[in-house]
């Protein structure tokens, strides 16, 4: 669950707080959990953790969906021709918070734009737009890091 939180939140202290609050909710709500097969507990806990991350981000909402300047793009690493999935995730971490949040929700966690809109209190078109900006930014970062 820590890896899930790292995708949304950069600050290590905030990640610890989110994990603590998330697992507190898991244990408090365990009586409401309904077993639905093999991975249902993991899916249930992941959903709680994603919601905790999003609640933490909502507290900083004023800065979440601002169009950042393209001039401030700095590659996380240079020469990552042999990068693996962890290195790509590190590059995703360099995205601005709003872009990173929607990218994670849509691409990695599999939420629809409609679900993202409800979770974040934005329109579906804003979710689509932010995802497009995130993808374009990520392509630019990957290009600057030597990916073709």
Secondary structure as UniProt FT lines:
FT   HELIX           2..8
FT   HELIX           12..29
FT   HELIX           30..32
FT   TURN            38..39
FT   HELIX           40..59
FT   HELIX           61..63
FT   TURN            64..65
FT   HELIX           70..72
FT   TURN            81..82
FT   HELIX           85..93
FT   HELIX           97..103
FT   HELIX           104..108
FT   HELIX           113..120
FT   HELIX           124..144
FT   TURN            145..146
//
